[in-house]
Amino acid sequence: MKLSRLLMISIFTIFTLAALIPYVNGLGCDFNYTEEFDEYDMVGNCKNGILQTHIIYHNNQFSYYKKFLWIKYANKVLLINISSKLPQEVILKSFNDFDVRYSQYKHNENLYAFYLIREARSGETIFISNEPVDAMYIFDLTGKLSYF
């Protein structure tokens, strides 16, 4: 009886620790990034497991901020949206404008999953995703993505 109870507690502890490893590993992020795209620029940083990003649209309609929980396990990154700041004038703008509607759709996403590729020759870091939309981002990152 005692042996089976000890075994159950041990198994529960092992699974709990295994589930927490990606969160703890993400706490080791310490990097800055700036990247230009056709429609917008992204500027941000990650410190102590929190990724902050500022998205600035070139057409000067608006910009917004997002804050994510950075979770990393092996070559996978999971971002959970914990805060978003979208300017009030964008919220009130007409929904006839496709760009604004699409941007609000992207802004309201709460979960992003990426595969991570670190290119040793060029120093670039590539993030590939098919959820919530197909995307590939290439960043010139300097710093640590995680503890390990």
Buried (B, 14 or more C-beta within 10 A) or exposed (E): EEEEEEEEEEEEEEEEEEEEBBBBBBBBBBBEBEBEEEEBBBBBBBBEBBBBBBBEBEEEBBBBBBBBBBBBBEEEBBBEBEEBEBEEEBEEBEEEEEEBEEBBEBBEBEEBBBBBEEEEEEEEBBBBBEEBEEEEBBBEBEEEBBEE
